[in-house]
Amino acid sequence: MAGDLRKINARECVGCRICELVCSLRHYDLINPQRARIRVWRLEDKDRIETCRFCDDPKCVEACPTGAMHLEDCRAVHDPDKCVACGACVEACPIPGAIRIFEGELLKCDLCGGDPQCVKYCPTDALTLREKVTAETTESTED
C-alpha cells in the first residue's frame, strides 16, 4: 500500500493557511488559495484540513468515466488530459473538499511529486511526513 506520504494532525493546525499558499505557488507560480489542493476551514473553533488522503480503495477512481482518475503506484492520480471535469470523482470522494473543480479545472493533491510543500512549510507540524506508511498509520487525526 502506498498511501499518503503525509500525516495530518488537525489538532496542531492553527489555521495559518501557509499550506494553501505554498500549494498554489508550487502548482501555478502564484499565491491563490482557491487554487490550492489542500484547504483549511475553521468550523466550530476547530481547523479542518481537507485534502486527498489517498484511500486504499479510492472511490474517485471507480467513479471516473474517462479514466482520468486512475491508480499509479497504488495511489489515485489525475490525468488532466483525459479529464472532462464532470465531477463524478468529486461526488464519489468520502472526504468533502478533497477533490474539487475550480474554474473548470479539477484540483486534487499530487503530493508535489513526492516533495509535499505543505509539509515542508507547515510551522506547527500539523502536516508531517511519515517514516513508513502502514495500514495502522493511514488514519488522520481530525477533532
Secondary structure as a PSIPRED ss2 file (coil, helix, strand):
# PSIPRED VFORMAT (PSIPRED V4.0)

   1 M C   1.000  0.000  0.000
   2 A C   1.000  0.000  0.000
   3 G C   1.000  0.000  0.000
   4 D C   1.000  0.000  0.000
   5 L C   1.000  0.000  0.000
   6 R E   0.000  0.000  1.000
   7 K E   0.000  0.000  1.000
   8 I E   0.000  0.000  1.000
   9 N E   0.000  0.000  1.000
  10 A H   0.000  1.000  0.000
  11 R H   0.000  1.000  0.000
  12 E H   0.000  1.000  0.000
  13 C C   1.000  0.000  0.000
  14 V C   1.000  0.000  0.000
  15 G C   1.000  0.000  0.000
  16 C C   1.000  0.000  0.000
  17 R C   1.000  0.000  0.000
  18 I H   0.000  1.000  0.000
  19 C H   0.000  1.000  0.000
  20 E H   0.000  1.000  0.000
  21 L H   0.000  1.000  0.000
  22 V H   0.000  1.000  0.000
  23 C H   0.000  1.000  0.000
  24 S H   0.000  1.000  0.000
  25 L H   0.000  1.000  0.000
  26 R H   0.000  1.000  0.000
  27 H H   0.000  1.000  0.000
  28 Y H   0.000  1.000  0.000
  29 D C   1.000  0.000  0.000
  30 L C   1.000  0.000  0.000
  31 I C   1.000  0.000  0.000
  32 N C   1.000  0.000  0.000
  33 P H   0.000  1.000  0.000
  34 Q H   0.000  1.000  0.000
  35 R H   0.000  1.000  0.000
  36 A C   1.000  0.000  0.000
  37 R C   1.000  0.000  0.000
  38 I C   1.000  0.000  0.000
  39 R E   0.000  0.000  1.000
  40 V E   0.000  0.000  1.000
  41 W E   0.000  0.000  1.000
  42 R E   0.000  0.000  1.000
  43 L E   0.000  0.000  1.000
  44 E C   1.000  0.000  0.000
  45 D C   1.000  0.000  0.000
  46 K E   0.000  0.000  1.000
  47 D E   0.000  0.000  1.000
  48 R E   0.000  0.000  1.000
  49 I E   0.000  0.000  1.000
  50 E E   0.000  0.000  1.000
  51 T C   1.000  0.000  0.000
  52 C C   1.000  0.000  0.000
  53 R C   1.000  0.000  0.000
  54 F C   1.000  0.000  0.000
  55 C C   1.000  0.000  0.000
  56 D C   1.000  0.000  0.000
  57 D C   1.000  0.000  0.000
  58 P C   1.000  0.000  0.000
  59 K H   0.000  1.000  0.000
  60 C H   0.000  1.000  0.000
  61 V H   0.000  1.000  0.000
  62 E H   0.000  1.000  0.000
  63 A H   0.000  1.000  0.000
  64 C C   1.000  0.000  0.000
  65 P C   1.000  0.000  0.000
  66 T C   1.000  0.000  0.000
  67 G C   1.000  0.000  0.000
  68 A C   1.000  0.000  0.000
  69 M E   0.000  0.000  1.000
  70 H E   0.000  0.000  1.000
  71 L E   0.000  0.000  1.000
  72 E E   0.000  0.000  1.000
  73 D C   1.000  0.000  0.000
  74 C C   1.000  0.000  0.000
  75 R E   0.000  0.000  1.000
  76 A E   0.000  0.000  1.000
  77 V E   0.000  0.000  1.000
  78 H E   0.000  0.000  1.000
  79 D C   1.000  0.000  0.000
  80 P C   1.000  0.000  0.000
  81 D C   1.000  0.000  0.000
  82 K C   1.000  0.000  0.000
  83 C C   1.000  0.000  0.000
  84 V C   1.000  0.000  0.000
  85 A C   1.000  0.000  0.000
  86 C C   1.000  0.000  0.000
  87 G C   1.000  0.000  0.000
  88 A H   0.000  1.000  0.000
  89 C H   0.000  1.000  0.000
  90 V H   0.000  1.000  0.000
  91 E H   0.000  1.000  0.000
  92 A H   0.000  1.000  0.000
  93 C C   1.000  0.000  0.000
  94 P C   1.000  0.000  0.000
  95 I C   1.000  0.000  0.000
  96 P C   1.000  0.000  0.000
  97 G C   1.000  0.000  0.000
  98 A C   1.000  0.000  0.000
  99 I E   0.000  0.000  1.000
 100 R E   0.000  0.000  1.000
 101 I E   0.000  0.000  1.000
 102 F E   0.000  0.000  1.000
 103 E C   1.000  0.000  0.000
 104 G C   1.000  0.000  0.000
 105 E E   0.000  0.000  1.000
 106 L E   0.000  0.000  1.000
 107 L E   0.000  0.000  1.000
 108 K E   0.000  0.000  1.000
 109 C C   1.000  0.000  0.000
 110 D C   1.000  0.000  0.000
 111 L H   0.000  1.000  0.000
 112 C H   0.000  1.000  0.000
 113 G H   0.000  1.000  0.000
 114 G H   0.000  1.000  0.000
 115 D C   1.000  0.000  0.000
 116 P C   1.000  0.000  0.000
 117 Q H   0.000  1.000  0.000
 118 C H   0.000  1.000  0.000
 119 V H   0.000  1.000  0.000
 120 K H   0.000  1.000  0.000
 121 Y H   0.000  1.000  0.000
 122 C C   1.000  0.000  0.000
 123 P C   1.000  0.000  0.000
 124 T C   1.000  0.000  0.000
 125 D C   1.000  0.000  0.000
 126 A C   1.000  0.000  0.000
 127 L E   0.000  0.000  1.000
 128 T E   0.000  0.000  1.000
 129 L E   0.000  0.000  1.000
 130 R C   1.000  0.000  0.000
 131 E C   1.000  0.000  0.000
 132 K C   1.000  0.000  0.000
 133 V C   1.000  0.000  0.000
 134 T C   1.000  0.000  0.000
 135 A H   0.000  1.000  0.000
 136 E H   0.000  1.000  0.000
 137 T H   0.000  1.000  0.000
 138 T C   1.000  0.000  0.000
 139 E C   1.000  0.000  0.000
 140 S C   1.000  0.000  0.000
 141 T E   0.000  0.000  1.000
 142 E C   1.000  0.000  0.000
 143 D C   1.000  0.000  0.000
